[in-house]
Amino acid sequence: MALSMEEQRILTQIEVRLSEDDPRLARRLARHGTRRGRRTRTVVLAAAVIIVLAAIGAAIAAAVL
């Protein structure tokens, strides 16, 4: 659903005020939905899965020995 012109104007004002009040947070929020941000989350998630699987494998190997 598209925003009305008034809603878009209000959103733009909020974005400008946020950038002025807390530029660091504004940058983080702007980056959050980008392809780079999604790719970073995907890489971190994949690394976490690999670490968990390695730990499970090590535990199973230790139990067998």
MDTraj code that builds the backbone (N, CA, C; nanometers):
import mdtraj as md
import numpy as np

residues = "MET ALA LEU SER MET GLU GLU GLN ARG ILE LEU THR GLN ILE GLU VAL ARG LEU SER GLU ASP ASP PRO ARG LEU ALA ARG ARG LEU ALA ARG HIS GLY THR ARG ARG GLY ARG ARG THR ARG THR VAL VAL LEU ALA ALA ALA VAL ILE ILE VAL LEU ALA ALA ILE GLY ALA ALA ILE ALA ALA ALA VAL LEU".split()
xyz = np.array([
    [0.0842, -0.1175, 0.0000],
    [0.0000, 0.0000, 0.0000],
    [0.0891, 0.1243, 0.0000],
    [0.0678, 0.2107, -0.0930],
    [0.1488, 0.3311, -0.1074],
    [0.1089, 0.4349, -0.0025],
    [0.2076, 0.5164, 0.0333],
    [0.1822, 0.6245, 0.1286],
    [0.1198, 0.7437, 0.0568],
    [0.0337, 0.8141, 0.1282],
    [-0.0213, 0.9377, 0.0727],
    [0.0888, 1.0436, 0.0741],
    [0.0660, 1.1517, 0.0048],
    [0.1652, 1.2599, 0.0021],
    [0.1903, 1.3143, 0.1424],
    [0.0842, 1.3272, 0.2217],
    [0.0983, 1.3777, 0.3591],
    [0.1794, 1.2800, 0.4451],
    [0.1520, 1.1526, 0.4302],
    [0.2273, 1.0517, 0.5066],
    [0.3740, 1.0509, 0.4653],
    [0.4005, 1.0641, 0.3369],
    [0.5379, 1.0691, 0.2879],
    [0.6099, 1.1926, 0.3407],
    [0.5408, 1.3056, 0.3451],
    [0.6002, 1.4290, 0.3970],
    [0.6358, 1.4124, 0.5445],
    [0.5455, 1.3531, 0.6214],
    [0.5700, 1.3319, 0.7653],
    [0.6874, 1.2365, 0.7842],
    [0.6912, 1.1306, 0.7063],
    [0.8014, 1.0351, 0.7157],
    [0.9343, 1.1018, 0.6831],
    [0.9360, 1.1841, 0.5832],
    [1.0581, 1.2563, 0.5470],
    [1.1027, 1.3481, 0.6608],
    [1.0080, 1.4173, 0.7239],
    [1.0415, 1.5030, 0.8381],
    [1.1010, 1.4217, 0.9524],
    [1.0435, 1.3059, 0.9790],
    [1.0948, 1.2195, 1.0858],
    [1.2372, 1.1759, 1.0533],
    [1.2615, 1.1371, 0.9289],
    [1.3957, 1.0947, 0.8885],
    [1.4972, 1.2071, 0.9040],
    [1.4584, 1.3286, 0.8638],
    [1.5494, 1.4432, 0.8745],
    [1.5799, 1.4733, 1.0209],
    [1.4772, 1.4739, 1.1047],
    [1.4986, 1.5009, 1.2477],
    [1.5853, 1.3936, 1.3119],
    [1.5616, 1.2680, 1.2762],
    [1.6439, 1.1602, 1.3311],
    [1.7892, 1.1780, 1.2902],
    [1.8122, 1.2120, 1.1643],
    [1.9492, 1.2337, 1.1172],
    [2.0164, 1.3477, 1.1915],
    [1.9405, 1.4491, 1.2255],
    [1.9964, 1.5625, 1.2992],
    [2.0210, 1.5276, 1.4453],
    [1.9251, 1.4577, 1.5073],
    [1.9340, 1.4267, 1.6504],
    [2.0322, 1.3148, 1.6813],
    [2.0335, 1.2111, 1.6004],
    [2.1191, 1.0955, 1.6272],
    [2.1688, 1.0380, 1.4946],
    [2.2719, 1.0991, 1.4376],
    [2.3189, 1.0552, 1.3063],
    [2.3683, 0.9099, 1.3051],
    [2.4268, 0.8661, 1.4149],
    [2.4764, 0.7282, 1.4213],
    [2.3606, 0.6292, 1.4098],
    [2.2540, 0.6510, 1.4852],
    [2.1368, 0.5649, 1.4781],
    [2.0736, 0.5722, 1.3394],
    [2.0683, 0.6894, 1.2817],
    [2.0100, 0.7053, 1.1485],
    [2.0871, 0.6221, 1.0461],
    [2.2204, 0.6215, 1.0553],
    [2.3020, 0.5412, 0.9635],
    [2.2757, 0.3919, 0.9838],
    [2.2660, 0.3512, 1.1092],
    [2.2391, 0.2086, 1.1377],
    [2.1039, 0.1661, 1.0817],
    [2.0029, 0.2493, 1.1011],
    [1.8700, 0.2162, 1.0516],
    [1.8665, 0.2156, 0.8988],
    [1.9371, 0.3088, 0.8375],
    [1.9401, 0.3150, 0.6914],
    [2.0092, 0.1921, 0.6339],
    [2.1114, 0.1439, 0.7017],
    [2.1873, 0.0287, 0.6546],
    [2.1145, -0.1026, 0.6837],
    [2.0249, -0.1020, 0.7812],
    [1.9601, -0.2244, 0.8276],
    [1.8894, -0.3010, 0.7168],
    [1.8214, -0.2348, 0.6299],
    [1.7453, -0.3036, 0.5264],
    [1.8185, -0.3190, 0.3947],
    [1.9413, -0.2773, 0.3881],
    [2.0139, -0.2831, 0.2615],
    [2.0599, -0.4242, 0.2315],
    [2.0979, -0.4452, 0.1099],
    [2.1485, -0.5762, 0.0687],
    [2.2729, -0.6129, 0.1491],
    [2.3587, -0.5157, 0.1743],
    [2.4801, -0.5419, 0.2512],
    [2.4453, -0.5881, 0.3920],
    [2.3472, -0.5235, 0.4536],
    [2.3056, -0.5628, 0.5879],
    [2.2483, -0.7034, 0.5902],
    [2.1681, -0.7375, 0.4899],
    [2.1113, -0.8730, 0.4819],
    [2.2212, -0.9750, 0.4585],
    [2.3163, -0.9403, 0.3737],
    [2.4267, -1.0323, 0.3450],
    [2.5093, -1.0558, 0.4702],
    [2.5348, -0.9512, 0.5465],
    [2.6114, -0.9652, 0.6699],
    [2.5387, -1.0555, 0.7682],
    [2.4083, -1.0353, 0.7839],
    [2.3306, -1.1211, 0.8744],
    [2.3323, -1.2654, 0.8273],
    [2.3251, -1.2872, 0.6960],
    [2.3275, -1.4219, 0.6416],
    [2.4611, -1.4899, 0.6698],
    [2.5695, -1.4171, 0.6514],
    [2.7027, -1.4729, 0.6778],
    [2.7184, -1.5058, 0.8257],
    [2.6748, -1.4175, 0.9120],
    [2.6851, -1.4424, 1.0559],
    [2.6009, -1.5630, 1.0945],
    [2.4810, -1.5720, 1.0422],
    [2.3950, -1.6865, 1.0707],
    [2.4575, -1.8164, 1.0211],
    [2.5125, -1.8154, 0.9010],
    [2.5765, -1.9356, 0.8467],
    [2.6960, -1.9761, 0.9324],
    [2.7751, -1.8796, 0.9766],
    [2.8893, -1.9102, 1.0634],
    [2.8429, -1.9690, 1.1956],
    [2.7354, -1.9156, 1.2506],
    [2.6826, -1.9685, 1.3765],
    [2.6349, -2.1122, 1.3599],
    [2.5682, -2.1421, 1.2497],
    [2.5218, -2.2793, 1.2237],
    [2.6403, -2.3740, 1.2111],
    [2.7438, -2.3325, 1.1403],
    [2.8627, -2.4163, 1.1241],
    [2.9283, -2.4431, 1.2591],
    [2.9384, -2.3413, 1.3427],
    [2.9992, -2.3587, 1.4753],
    [2.9174, -2.4548, 1.5601],
    [2.7850, -2.4407, 1.5577],
    [2.6992, -2.5307, 1.6352],
    [2.7125, -2.6732, 1.5840],
    [2.7121, -2.6929, 1.4541],
    [2.7270, -2.8273, 1.3986],
    [2.8630, -2.8875, 1.4328],
    [2.9671, -2.8066, 1.4309],
    [3.1004, -2.8554, 1.4684],
    [3.1041, -2.8963, 1.6157],
    [3.0395, -2.8181, 1.7013],
    [3.0361, -2.8518, 1.8435],
    [2.9583, -2.9808, 1.8671],
    [2.8479, -2.9992, 1.7957],
    [2.7690, -3.1234, 1.8084],
    [2.8522, -3.2415, 1.7589],
    [2.9193, -3.2241, 1.6464],
    [3.0054, -3.3312, 1.5939],
    [3.1161, -3.3674, 1.6902],
    [3.1773, -3.2676, 1.7520],
    [3.2841, -3.2925, 1.8496],
    [3.2300, -3.3652, 1.9709],
    [3.1110, -3.3281, 2.0146],
    [3.0509, -3.3943, 2.1309],
    [3.0183, -3.5393, 2.0995],
    [2.9675, -3.5648, 1.9829],
    [2.9362, -3.7022, 1.9427],
    [3.0645, -3.7846, 1.9308],
    [3.1685, -3.7263, 1.8701],
    [3.2960, -3.7972, 1.8563],
    [3.3558, -3.8288, 1.9926],
    [3.3466, -3.7363, 2.0861],
    [3.3998, -3.7580, 2.2205],
    [3.3201, -3.8660, 2.2942],
    [3.1910, -3.8721, 2.2706],
    [3.1074, -3.9716, 2.3363],
    [3.1346, -4.1110, 2.2817],
    [3.1670, -4.1214, 2.1544],
    [3.1945, -4.2502, 2.0919],
    [3.3273, -4.3063, 2.1391],
    [3.4243, -4.2203, 2.1589],
    [3.5577, -4.2635, 2.2020],
    [3.5476, -4.2965, 2.3467],
])
top = md.Topology()
chain = top.add_chain()
for i, resn in enumerate(residues, 1):
    res = top.add_residue(resn, chain, resSeq=i)
    for name in ("N", "CA", "C"):
        top.add_atom(name, md.element.get_by_symbol(name[0]), res)
traj = md.Trajectory(xyz[None], top)
